[in-house]
Amino acid sequence: MAESRGKTVLSRSDPHGDGTKVAEYIETPVEKRCGTCEYLVGKNLCRQKVVLKDKEIKTDTKTGLKIIDPKDGCCRFWEEPDKDEDDD
């Protein structure tokens, strides 16, 4: 993994493999996954700006967000949730 402006960016050597061309999203069991990511909205939607541009990932017609697998999905832009938000 590499750090990019304080955010974790998964590298190509990560076990995710290549995934989609834009966000490198893939669905395979991994430690860092959509369900533990800062960009998760609700149970299965992603708001990450590069993922939103990825045409290979299905879009929710109501929200415009991308539909992801919270258990096995992940992309190269995984980010740990802010601890401060959980403390409220």
Secondary structure, DSSP 8 states (H G I E B T S, - for coil): -EEETTEEE--TTSTT-S-STTT--EES--SS-GGGSTTEETTTEE--HHHHT-TTS-B-TTT--EE--TTTEE-TT-----HHHHT-
